[in-house]
Amino acid sequence: MQDERRPVLSVEEALERILETVRVLEPERVPILEALGRVLAEEVVADRSIPPLPNSAMDGYAVRAADVARVPVRLRVIAEAPAGRLSPVEVTPGTAVRIMTGAPIPAGADTVVPFEHTRVEQDSSCEWVEILRETRPGANVREAGEDVRAGQVVLSPGQVLRPQEIGMLAALGRTEVAVIRRPRVAILATGDEVVPPWETPGPGQIRDANSYTVAAQVRQYGGVPLLLGVARDEETLAREGVRRALAERADLIITSGGVSIGDFDLVKQVLAAEGEMRFWSLNMKPGRPLAFGVVGGVPLVGLPGNPVSAMVATELFVRPALRKMQGFTQWPWPEVRARLTDPITRKDGRRHYLRVRLRETPEGWEATLTGDQGSGILSSLVQADGLAVIPEDVDHLPADSEVRVLLLREYGVRNTE
């Protein structure tokens, strides 16, 4: 029987309550390569200009613009300027310096003529270069500070660091940077029927898939999973598991099992005894019995025991929480619109998340159910490319109906080749 004191929440209401509870974590300093994909927690100011001096954008000849105002013109080559070294000579009227890309522009020069616009001549005394095409003043010269100027704010707190930002940090001489730290997430399975993957299950027992599915999801979304094993169906053991999570300095606790309406609803008992229960029933399928509360100041998400329910609930609720904790302000879920190849009938007034395979056709995406949609069928997720969302107020959808599909694969559909 439904507990009237605990109203059934919509997916949006539940997510709002979870996000109101979790906080953005404090910064930590990490090597810049470890900062990839993370949220910057400090202002980055350029300590010097990039480039520090005017330099050549091409291989060619550094000249005075006044000398090449009319072509063809013949200039005497007086030196060579390689990259990474200041030229000791000055370009004077009638002379040129052979220059490489990135080399500082020699004194007196203000323009670079590319090699392909020249012809080289050699006599017994020196080398000459003939300029064959007109070149505008200042051509092919990168000015000092053209990219970044000393004292400029280059990166600001809140930016997500991509490869290009990592490269900029390196260009600025930064080997470490402050980013929001990764959340430590304690994961505890419950149930007498659950054994570790390395054990042979006895009669009526199953291996613990949930802990590893959820741990992989936590890692995928930037968290640090802490596997705490399995707590048997005794309240004292479940309490010990939660206390161990607190001792491990977890920022979030995730349990699986023990949240439905029954005699062994351990997680709800532990929350009632050790902390505060915020909700435990949602208007969705799979994943209706999902508990959320706070224990010892740490948010706790109690997932259902069925593997599909646990994974779907982690995607819907834990993923956004982890992203917020890491300083992200948006966490969009990639989705497509697809046409159903199967009719769907549902009459329970809940929002359904159905596992589907996707196929791209000339007319758009097609979505096909991955067979049995039971919440215990983990293989239905292995075969799935996404979750088709069936709204609460829809009882029936004929084949060819269009639905939203939340993608479960980062790069789209599964590779079946």
N, C-alpha and C positions, 0 to 999 in steps of 0.2 A: 504494500500500500504506500502511495506517495505521501511523504511527510509534508503537510500543508505549511509548516513553518519554514520550509526550504523550497521556495517557488522554483519552478523550472525556468531557467534563463535561456535567452536566445544566445546564439554564438557571439553576436556583437556585444551583448551585455556582459557576458562572461569575459571576453577579451578585454573590455574596458576596465573591469574590476582588477584583472591581473596586471594590466599595464599601469593602473593607478598605484599598485602596490610595489612593483619592482622599481629600483632606482638605478640611475647611471652610476657605474663604478668609478673608482678613483684612477688617476693616470699611473703609468709605469714607464720607465725608460727601457727601450729595447734597441738592438742593432737594427739598422734601417731595413734590411731584407726581411726581418721578422715583423716589420710594421706594415707590410703589404696587405691591403684589404682592410686595414683597421682605421679607427677614427683618430685623427690628430688631436692632441690635447694641449698644444702650445702654439704660440705665434712664432713663425720662422722668418727671421730678418736676414737679408743678405749682408755678409760681412765685407764683401767687395763687389765691384762691378763685374759683370760677365757680358762680353769679354772685357778684360782689364784695359786693353789698348786697342786702337783701330787695327784691324787685321784684314787679310785678303780672303775673299770669298771664293777665289778660284786660283788655279795655277796659271801664271802668266807673267806680265811685266808691270812693275810699279813705275808709274811715270807722273809727270806734271801734266795736268789737263791742258794747260796752255800750249804744251809742246805737241799735242795730238789734236789740236782744234782743226787742223787741215791735214788730210792724208792724200797720198802716202807721205810718210815722213821717216827719216832714218835716224836712229838714236844709238848712242854708244852704250854697251852693257858694261857696267862698272863693278858689279858684285852679284852675289846670289844670296837670297834670304830664305833659309829653311824655317819650318815651323818650330816654335819653341825657343827662338833665339832672336835677340834684338840685332838689327843690322847696324854695323859700325859706320856705315857710309851715309852721305846725304845725297839725295837726288837733286842735281843741279840742272840748269837749262841744257838740253841736248843729250841728257843721259837717261838711263833706265836701269832698274835692278830686277833680275830674274827672281820671281817670288813664288813660294808654294802656298797652297791653301792653309789658312790658319796662321801664317807668319805675320808678325807685326809689320805695319806699313813703315817703310824707312822715312826718316826725316826728309822733308821737301816734296815727297810724293803725295798725291791725293786721288789717284785713279789707278785701276788695274785693268790692263788690256789682256784678254785671254790668249793663250798660245795659238789657238786656231785662227786668230785674226792677225797673225804676224808671220814674217818670214825671216829666218836667221841667216846672217852672212858672216863669214870669218875672213880676216886678212892677216897679214904677218904680225900686226901689232896688237889687234884687239878683236872683240866680237861686236857685231852690229845687229840691231833688230830693226826690221822695217815694219812699221804699223800700216796695215792695209785697209782698215775700216775705221770710220769715225766712232769714237767712244765718248759718251756723255761724261761731264765732270762728276767725280765721285763714284763712278760705276764700279761695282764689284768690291766695294770697301765696306766692311762691317764696322760701324762706329763703336767706340768704347761705351759699355753699358747698354748696347742695343737690345740685349736680352733681359738683363737685370741690372739695376743700379744699386750701388752700395747704400744701405739703410732702408731699402725698399722692403715692405712686408710681402713676402713671396707666397707663403702658405698661412692659412688661418685656422684656428681651432674649429673642429667640426667637419673639416674636409676628410673624405675617405681617400686613403693613400693608394693610388694606382701605380703601375710601373713608371709612368712619367713623373709622378711626384717623388718616387724613390730616386729616380735619376737626378731630379733637381736638388734633392737633399745631398746627394753625393757631390754634385757640382758646387754646392755651397760649403763643402768640407765637413758635412755632418755625418758622423758614423753612427750616432744614436739619436733617437727622437722620442718624445713623450707621446704616448697613445693611451687611450682608455684600455685598461687591462681586460683580459679575458675572464668571464665568469667561471668559477669552479662549481661544477654541478654534480652533486651526489646522487647516485642512482641505486635504488633499493628495490629488489623484487620481493614479493610476499607469496606465501602459500606452501602448504605441505606437499603439494603435487609438483612443485618446481625444483629441479635439480640443476647444478652447473652443467655446461656443455660437455665437459670432459668425463662426466659420470654416465653410466648406463642406467636409464630410467627403470624403475621397478614398475610393477603393475599399477596402472592408474597415474603414473607420473609422466611429466614432460620436461624436456630440457628448457633452460631459461633463454628464450630467444629475445624477449622484450628488453632485457638490460642491454643487450648488444645492439639491437635495432635503435633504441633510444640513444645509447652512447654514440653511435655513428651519426645520428642526426645532430646531437649536441656538438660533436666535433665539426660536422659540416657547416654549422652555423656559428662557429667561432668559439664555442665553449670548451672547457677542459673537463672531460668526464671523469668521475671518481666512482668506480664500480665497488659497491659495498656488499655484493653477494645477495643471498636469499634469507629473508626472515621467515621462520615457520609461523604457523597460525596460532601464535600466542601473543597477547598484547604486550607482555614484558619484553619479548624478543623484538617486536616491532619498535617499541620505545627505545630499546638499546640501539637499533639501527639508526633511528633518527638522531639520537644523542651522539652517535659516532659521526654522523654527517656534520653536526654542529662542531664537534671536536676537530674535524678535518677542515674547518673554516669554509664550508660550502656557502656559496652565495645563493644557491637555489637547490632545493631538494626535490627529486622526482621519485615517486614510488609507482609500482605497477601491481594491480590487484588489490583486493580488500576495500573497494569503494562502493560496491553495489549494495542492494538491500538484502541483508542476510545476517546469519549468526557470526560470521567471521569478517566483519567489515572493520579490519584492524586500523586502517589509516584514519577513518573517521573517529574511532575511539581514541587514537593517539592524539589527533588534533584537538579533540574535546578535552583531553586530560592535560596535554602539554602546551597547547597554544590556543589558536582561535580559528574556527571554521568560518569561511566566507560563503561558500556555496558547494553543492555536490550533485546537482542534477541539471542537465542541459537538454534543450529541445533539438537534438540532432541524432543522427544514426550514420555510422557507428560512433560510439563514444558518449552515450547519454550519461552513464554514471562517472562523472569526473569531479573529483574533490579539489577544492583550492582553499588554502588557509595560510596562516603564519605560525611558525613555531620557533621560539628563541630568537625572534626578530628576523627569521629567514623565511621567505616564501616557499611554500610546499605545493606541488602539483601532484595529486593522486590520480594516476592514469588507470583506466580499466585494465583488467587482466588479459582480455582477448588481444592477440597481437595486432590485428588490423585496427581495432579501436585505439590501441596505445599509439600506433604510429600516426594515424590520422590526427588524433588529439595533439600529439607533439608538434606536428606541422602547423596546426591551426593556432595553438596557444603558446607552446614553449618557444617556437621559432621567433615570433614577435617579441616575446619577453627577453630572450637572449640578445636580440638585436638592440633593443632599447638599452639594456644593461651595458652594452658596448659603445653607447653613444650615438647610434644611428637614429635618425629622426623619421626615416621611411623604411618600410620593409615590404615592398610590393611583391606579390606572388605572380610569377609569369603565368599567363593564361591565354587560351585561344577559344574561339567560338567553333563549335563542331556540330555536325548533324548526327543524330542518333541512328544507328542501323537497327536497333531493337526498340519495340514499344516498352514503356515503363509504366507500371501501375503501383501506386503507394497510397495508403489510406489512413496513415497514422498521424498526419499533421506535423511531422518532424521534417527538418531539413536533412536530406540524404546526400551523402558523398559516395558516389558509386565508382568503383574501379573500372577504368576503360583503357583499351588500346586505341591508339590514334593511327590513322592512315591519311596521307595527303593525296587528294585527288584534284583534277582540273577544276572542280567546282568548290574546292575547299576541304576542310578537315572532316573526316568521318570518325565517329566514336563508337566502339563496340565493347559491350560488357565483357569482362574477363571471366565469365562463367559464374560459379557460385559466389554470391556476394555476402556470405556469412562472415561475421566479425572474427571468426577463428581461422579463416582460410588465408594464411600468410602468402601462399602461392598466388593468390589473386592480386596481391601487390607486386610480387616479383614480375608478373606479366604485364603490369599496368604502366601506362605512360602518364596518366593523370587521373584526377578525380572529377567526375561530372557532378555538378551541383544542381540538385533538384530542390526548388524552394518549398517552404512549408505549406503554401497554399495550393500546391499543384498535386492533384490526385492521379492524373494520367497524362502521359506524353506519347503520342503515336510515333512510329518510326518516321524519320526525316525531320523531327522537331530539332530546333537549334538550342544548344545548352552551353553554359560556361564550363570549361574544363581547366582546372588548376593543374599545371604541369608538375609532375614528380621528378622529371629529369632535367638537369641543368641545361642541356643542349637540345631539348626537344624529345622526339620519339626515340624508342629503343632501336638499337642497331641489330637488325635481324639477318644481315647478310652473312 
